[in-house]
Each structure stands twice: as C-alpha cells, then as structure tokens.
Amino acid sequence: MFGSKKKKRPCKFCDSNVEYMKQYNDYFCSKCERFLSEDIVKEIKLLPIYKLKKYNFAAQKYAYIIYNTLGSRIAFAEKRDVTKFVVDKNYNIRYYFFNDVNRVIGSVDGSSRASNKISDASWKIFDYGRNLRGEIKHIAKADLWQIFDTNGEIIAIRDPEDSQSLKNKMRQFTFIHPENREEVYFQTKRKAGFTLQLLSDKLDPHIGWGFVVALHQRAYA
C-alpha cells in the first residue's frame, strides 16, 4: 500500500504530514482523513452533473462507471481502503466519485463488513468538499432501508410495497417520504447494472448516487 516517496509533504488542509499510498498514487492525511487530490472548497454548490434526472451505473468489483441516458460516460467511482488511517473503523472503505476530468465530485464512506447481510450497515454521503449530505442505513433483520439528514432525522424510507410484484431478475427500490407514500424521491432498478431516476428536487441527489453504491455492496457485491 505504501510507496517509496519518503519525502515529508504537508497536508494542504491542515499542514500535518501526509502518507503516500502507492496503490492510489495519492497522499492521505490521517488528521483530516482526506486525500490531497481532493479540493479545498470555500463555496458549496450543487454541481451540474447532479442535476440530471436519470443515470445508468455499471458496477464492477472495485469501481462504478456512470453514464447519462445517451450512453455517454460522465463519471466513475473508485474504491479506496483507508482502514489504517481512520479512527472509525465502521467507515473504513471510501468510494470516490470523479468527473470526466478526474476531479473529485463526491464520496461515500462505508464498511468492509457491508456485504455481511445478517448485520446492520450504514453509509455516509459527502459532497466534493467532504461536507456530510446524509446517511443511508440498512436494518438487516427487517430488510429496512432508511435515509437520514445531517441532523440524524429520518427523511426517507424504502417503499415497503414496491418489490412485491417484480420478477426475480429485476428489483426495484423506491424511496418515499416516511409519512407520505405519495411523495416519491428517487427510484433505483437493477437490470444489467443499475438505473437511478431522480423524481423530486427535495432530496439531495448525492444521496441517490450513494444509494447505488450501498445497494450494490450490500446485496450484489
């Protein structure tokens, strides 16, 4: 994991020394828990890439490729293991989203234990400035998916009725307001990959992207 670049290098976020990770050709700061390839962001805004209404995700073992409805590749996600550098081992696997010029546009923090379907799991969703946008949780025993805002309040749940009549080869995951089933936020379908359709502007689209990663790692990886 570690390379031969022994020269000390300061973190651009806090000036602490960083570690070179040859596996990713990047430097990581244990204090900030960030890679140096990430940007310093002073003004947070929703990037145009998140304003589309439908995306197609091709899932690989350690990466995801994101396409628009025209079939053009617009982004990709890369899995990085930061176990040795982060304090909270419940979030020791990080998935970085990059745009078409390799700039970080978001990230998802999960656990290497996410594929253990008999235990609960959660994923934290961040924007390109590593600002928390929400959290996705899966309760194993009840097979219950929940979405929380940054204050820990439940803002969306999976529609308990949306998969009852579907064929085995295609599963549908619809997220709705926890108290109003008519208010639908987004929908993900699995068939030769994953499709993500955003159906409301009220839920952060970062969460929709993060759910595709969470779902694949939880149920299909």
Contacts in CASP RR format, 6 or more apart in sequence:
PFRMAT RR
TARGET T0000
AUTHOR 0000-0000-0000
METHOD contacts of the structure
MODEL  1
MFGSKKKKRPCKFCDSNVEYMKQYNDYFCSKCERFLSEDIVKEIKLLPIY
KLKKYNFAAQKYAYIIYNTLGSRIAFAEKRDVTKFVVDKNYNIRYYFFND
VNRVIGSVDGSSRASNKISDASWKIFDYGRNLRGEIKHIAKADLWQIFDT
NGEIIAIRDPEDSQSLKNKMRQFTFIHPENREEVYFQTKRKAGFTLQLLS
DKLDPHIGWGFVVALHQRAYA
1 21 0 8 1.000
1 22 0 8 1.000
1 23 0 8 1.000
1 81 0 8 1.000
1 84 0 8 1.000
2 19 0 8 1.000
2 20 0 8 1.000
2 21 0 8 1.000
2 22 0 8 1.000
3 20 0 8 1.000
3 21 0 8 1.000
3 22 0 8 1.000
4 22 0 8 1.000
5 20 0 8 1.000
5 22 0 8 1.000
8 17 0 8 1.000
9 17 0 8 1.000
9 18 0 8 1.000
9 20 0 8 1.000
9 27 0 8 1.000
9 36 0 8 1.000
10 16 0 8 1.000
10 17 0 8 1.000
10 18 0 8 1.000
11 17 0 8 1.000
11 18 0 8 1.000
11 27 0 8 1.000
11 29 0 8 1.000
11 31 0 8 1.000
11 32 0 8 1.000
11 34 0 8 1.000
11 36 0 8 1.000
12 36 0 8 1.000
12 40 0 8 1.000
13 29 0 8 1.000
13 32 0 8 1.000
13 34 0 8 1.000
13 40 0 8 1.000
14 29 0 8 1.000
14 31 0 8 1.000
14 32 0 8 1.000
16 29 0 8 1.000
16 30 0 8 1.000
16 31 0 8 1.000
16 32 0 8 1.000
18 27 0 8 1.000
18 28 0 8 1.000
18 29 0 8 1.000
18 36 0 8 1.000
19 27 0 8 1.000
19 28 0 8 1.000
19 29 0 8 1.000
19 30 0 8 1.000
19 85 0 8 1.000
20 26 0 8 1.000
20 27 0 8 1.000
21 27 0 8 1.000
21 28 0 8 1.000
24 35 0 8 1.000
24 78 0 8 1.000
24 80 0 8 1.000
26 35 0 8 1.000
26 36 0 8 1.000
26 37 0 8 1.000
27 35 0 8 1.000
27 36 0 8 1.000
28 34 0 8 1.000
28 35 0 8 1.000
28 36 0 8 1.000
28 82 0 8 1.000
28 85 0 8 1.000
29 35 0 8 1.000
29 36 0 8 1.000
30 85 0 8 1.000
30 86 0 8 1.000
33 82 0 8 1.000
33 85 0 8 1.000
33 86 0 8 1.000
34 130 0 8 1.000
35 80 0 8 1.000
35 96 0 8 1.000
35 104 0 8 1.000
37 104 0 8 1.000
38 104 0 8 1.000
38 128 0 8 1.000
38 129 0 8 1.000
38 130 0 8 1.000
39 103 0 8 1.000
39 104 0 8 1.000
39 128 0 8 1.000
39 129 0 8 1.000
41 128 0 8 1.000
41 129 0 8 1.000
41 131 0 8 1.000
44 127 0 8 1.000
44 129 0 8 1.000
44 131 0 8 1.000
46 205 0 8 1.000
47 99 0 8 1.000
47 105 0 8 1.000
47 128 0 8 1.000
49 74 0 8 1.000
49 75 0 8 1.000
49 99 0 8 1.000
49 105 0 8 1.000
50 105 0 8 1.000
50 205 0 8 1.000
50 206 0 8 1.000
50 209 0 8 1.000
51 205 0 8 1.000
52 68 0 8 1.000
52 69 0 8 1.000
52 198 0 8 1.000
53 197 0 8 1.000
53 198 0 8 1.000
53 199 0 8 1.000
54 68 0 8 1.000
54 69 0 8 1.000
54 195 0 8 1.000
54 196 0 8 1.000
54 197 0 8 1.000
54 198 0 8 1.000
55 66 0 8 1.000
55 67 0 8 1.000
55 68 0 8 1.000
55 69 0 8 1.000
55 74 0 8 1.000
55 195 0 8 1.000
55 196 0 8 1.000
55 209 0 8 1.000
56 66 0 8 1.000
56 67 0 8 1.000
56 68 0 8 1.000
56 69 0 8 1.000
56 71 0 8 1.000
56 193 0 8 1.000
56 194 0 8 1.000
56 195 0 8 1.000
56 196 0 8 1.000
57 64 0 8 1.000
57 65 0 8 1.000
57 66 0 8 1.000
57 67 0 8 1.000
57 193 0 8 1.000
57 194 0 8 1.000
57 195 0 8 1.000
57 196 0 8 1.000
57 212 0 8 1.000
57 216 0 8 1.000
58 64 0 8 1.000
58 65 0 8 1.000
58 66 0 8 1.000
58 67 0 8 1.000
58 193 0 8 1.000
59 193 0 8 1.000
59 194 0 8 1.000
59 212 0 8 1.000
59 216 0 8 1.000
59 220 0 8 1.000
59 221 0 8 1.000
61 221 0 8 1.000
62 78 0 8 1.000
62 79 0 8 1.000
63 76 0 8 1.000
63 77 0 8 1.000
63 78 0 8 1.000
63 79 0 8 1.000
64 76 0 8 1.000
64 77 0 8 1.000
64 95 0 8 1.000
64 212 0 8 1.000
64 213 0 8 1.000
64 216 0 8 1.000
65 73 0 8 1.000
65 75 0 8 1.000
65 76 0 8 1.000
66 73 0 8 1.000
66 74 0 8 1.000
66 75 0 8 1.000
66 76 0 8 1.000
66 77 0 8 1.000
66 97 0 8 1.000
66 209 0 8 1.000
67 73 0 8 1.000
67 74 0 8 1.000
68 74 0 8 1.000
73 100 0 8 1.000
74 99 0 8 1.000
74 100 0 8 1.000
75 97 0 8 1.000
75 98 0 8 1.000
75 99 0 8 1.000
75 100 0 8 1.000
75 105 0 8 1.000
76 97 0 8 1.000
76 98 0 8 1.000
77 95 0 8 1.000
77 96 0 8 1.000
77 97 0 8 1.000
77 98 0 8 1.000
77 108 0 8 1.000
77 213 0 8 1.000
78 95 0 8 1.000
78 96 0 8 1.000
78 98 0 8 1.000
79 93 0 8 1.000
79 94 0 8 1.000
79 95 0 8 1.000
80 93 0 8 1.000
80 94 0 8 1.000
80 95 0 8 1.000
80 96 0 8 1.000
81 92 0 8 1.000
81 93 0 8 1.000
81 94 0 8 1.000
81 112 0 8 1.000
82 92 0 8 1.000
82 93 0 8 1.000
82 94 0 8 1.000
83 89 0 8 1.000
83 92 0 8 1.000
83 93 0 8 1.000
83 112 0 8 1.000
86 92 0 8 1.000
89 111 0 8 1.000
90 110 0 8 1.000
90 111 0 8 1.000
90 122 0 8 1.000
91 109 0 8 1.000
91 110 0 8 1.000
91 111 0 8 1.000
91 124 0 8 1.000
92 110 0 8 1.000
92 111 0 8 1.000
92 112 0 8 1.000
93 109 0 8 1.000
93 110 0 8 1.000
93 111 0 8 1.000
93 112 0 8 1.000
93 114 0 8 1.000
94 107 0 8 1.000
94 108 0 8 1.000
94 109 0 8 1.000
94 110 0 8 1.000
95 107 0 8 1.000
95 108 0 8 1.000
95 110 0 8 1.000
95 210 0 8 1.000
95 213 0 8 1.000
96 104 0 8 1.000
96 106 0 8 1.000
96 107 0 8 1.000
97 104 0 8 1.000
97 105 0 8 1.000
97 106 0 8 1.000
97 107 0 8 1.000
97 108 0 8 1.000
97 209 0 8 1.000
98 104 0 8 1.000
98 105 0 8 1.000
99 105 0 8 1.000
103 128 0 8 1.000
104 128 0 8 1.000
104 129 0 8 1.000
105 127 0 8 1.000
105 128 0 8 1.000
106 126 0 8 1.000
106 127 0 8 1.000
106 128 0 8 1.000
106 129 0 8 1.000
106 206 0 8 1.000
106 209 0 8 1.000
107 125 0 8 1.000
107 126 0 8 1.000
107 130 0 8 1.000
108 123 0 8 1.000
108 124 0 8 1.000
108 125 0 8 1.000
108 126 0 8 1.000
108 209 0 8 1.000
108 210 0 8 1.000
108 213 0 8 1.000
108 214 0 8 1.000
109 123 0 8 1.000
109 124 0 8 1.000
109 126 0 8 1.000
110 121 0 8 1.000
110 122 0 8 1.000
110 123 0 8 1.000
110 124 0 8 1.000
110 214 0 8 1.000
110 217 0 8 1.000
111 121 0 8 1.000
111 122 0 8 1.000
113 119 0 8 1.000
113 121 0 8 1.000
114 121 0 8 1.000
114 123 0 8 1.000
114 214 0 8 1.000
114 217 0 8 1.000
114 218 0 8 1.000
114 221 0 8 1.000
115 217 0 8 1.000
115 218 0 8 1.000
115 221 0 8 1.000
117 140 0 8 1.000
117 218 0 8 1.000
117 219 0 8 1.000
118 140 0 8 1.000
119 140 0 8 1.000
120 137 0 8 1.000
120 138 0 8 1.000
120 139 0 8 1.000
120 140 0 8 1.000
121 137 0 8 1.000
121 138 0 8 1.000
121 140 0 8 1.000
121 214 0 8 1.000
121 218 0 8 1.000
122 135 0 8 1.000
122 136 0 8 1.000
122 137 0 8 1.000
122 138 0 8 1.000
123 135 0 8 1.000
123 136 0 8 1.000
123 137 0 8 1.000
123 210 0 8 1.000
123 213 0 8 1.000
123 214 0 8 1.000
124 132 0 8 1.000
124 134 0 8 1.000
124 135 0 8 1.000
125 132 0 8 1.000
125 133 0 8 1.000
125 134 0 8 1.000
125 135 0 8 1.000
125 136 0 8 1.000
125 204 0 8 1.000
125 206 0 8 1.000
125 207 0 8 1.000
125 209 0 8 1.000
125 210 0 8 1.000
126 132 0 8 1.000
126 133 0 8 1.000
126 206 0 8 1.000
127 133 0 8 1.000
127 206 0 8 1.000
132 150 0 8 1.000
133 150 0 8 1.000
133 204 0 8 1.000
133 206 0 8 1.000
133 207 0 8 1.000
134 147 0 8 1.000
134 148 0 8 1.000
134 149 0 8 1.000
134 150 0 8 1.000
134 204 0 8 1.000
134 206 0 8 1.000
134 207 0 8 1.000
135 147 0 8 1.000
135 148 0 8 1.000
135 152 0 8 1.000
136 145 0 8 1.000
136 146 0 8 1.000
136 147 0 8 1.000
136 148 0 8 1.000
136 207 0 8 1.000
136 210 0 8 1.000
136 211 0 8 1.000
136 214 0 8 1.000
137 145 0 8 1.000
137 146 0 8 1.000
137 147 0 8 1.000
137 148 0 8 1.000
138 144 0 8 1.000
138 145 0 8 1.000
138 146 0 8 1.000
138 214 0 8 1.000
138 218 0 8 1.000
139 145 0 8 1.000
139 146 0 8 1.000
144 157 0 8 1.000
144 158 0 8 1.000
145 157 0 8 1.000
145 158 0 8 1.000
145 173 0 8 1.000
145 175 0 8 1.000
145 211 0 8 1.000
146 154 0 8 1.000
146 156 0 8 1.000
146 157 0 8 1.000
146 158 0 8 1.000
147 154 0 8 1.000
147 155 0 8 1.000
147 156 0 8 1.000
147 157 0 8 1.000
147 175 0 8 1.000
147 203 0 8 1.000
147 207 0 8 1.000
147 211 0 8 1.000
148 154 0 8 1.000
148 155 0 8 1.000
149 155 0 8 1.000
154 178 0 8 1.000
155 177 0 8 1.000
155 178 0 8 1.000
155 203 0 8 1.000
156 175 0 8 1.000
156 176 0 8 1.000
156 177 0 8 1.000
156 178 0 8 1.000
156 185 0 8 1.000
156 203 0 8 1.000
156 207 0 8 1.000
157 175 0 8 1.000
157 176 0 8 1.000
157 178 0 8 1.000
158 173 0 8 1.000
158 174 0 8 1.000
158 175 0 8 1.000
158 176 0 8 1.000
159 174 0 8 1.000
159 175 0 8 1.000
159 176 0 8 1.000
159 181 0 8 1.000
159 184 0 8 1.000
162 172 0 8 1.000
162 173 0 8 1.000
162 174 0 8 1.000
162 187 0 8 1.000
163 171 0 8 1.000
163 172 0 8 1.000
163 173 0 8 1.000
166 172 0 8 1.000
169 191 0 8 1.000
170 189 0 8 1.000
170 190 0 8 1.000
170 191 0 8 1.000
171 189 0 8 1.000
171 190 0 8 1.000
172 187 0 8 1.000
172 188 0 8 1.000
172 189 0 8 1.000
173 187 0 8 1.000
173 188 0 8 1.000
173 189 0 8 1.000
173 211 0 8 1.000
173 215 0 8 1.000
174 184 0 8 1.000
174 186 0 8 1.000
174 187 0 8 1.000
175 184 0 8 1.000
175 185 0 8 1.000
175 186 0 8 1.000
175 187 0 8 1.000
175 203 0 8 1.000
175 211 0 8 1.000
176 182 0 8 1.000
176 183 0 8 1.000
176 184 0 8 1.000
176 185 0 8 1.000
177 183 0 8 1.000
177 185 0 8 1.000
183 200 0 8 1.000
183 202 0 8 1.000
184 199 0 8 1.000
184 200 0 8 1.000
185 198 0 8 1.000
185 199 0 8 1.000
185 200 0 8 1.000
185 202 0 8 1.000
185 203 0 8 1.000
186 196 0 8 1.000
186 197 0 8 1.000
186 198 0 8 1.000
186 199 0 8 1.000
186 200 0 8 1.000
186 203 0 8 1.000
186 205 0 8 1.000
186 207 0 8 1.000
186 208 0 8 1.000
186 211 0 8 1.000
187 196 0 8 1.000
187 197 0 8 1.000
187 199 0 8 1.000
188 194 0 8 1.000
188 195 0 8 1.000
188 196 0 8 1.000
188 197 0 8 1.000
188 208 0 8 1.000
188 211 0 8 1.000
188 212 0 8 1.000
188 215 0 8 1.000
189 195 0 8 1.000
189 197 0 8 1.000
190 215 0 8 1.000
190 220 0 8 1.000
194 212 0 8 1.000
194 215 0 8 1.000
194 216 0 8 1.000
196 208 0 8 1.000
196 209 0 8 1.000
196 211 0 8 1.000
196 212 0 8 1.000
198 205 0 8 1.000
198 208 0 8 1.000
END
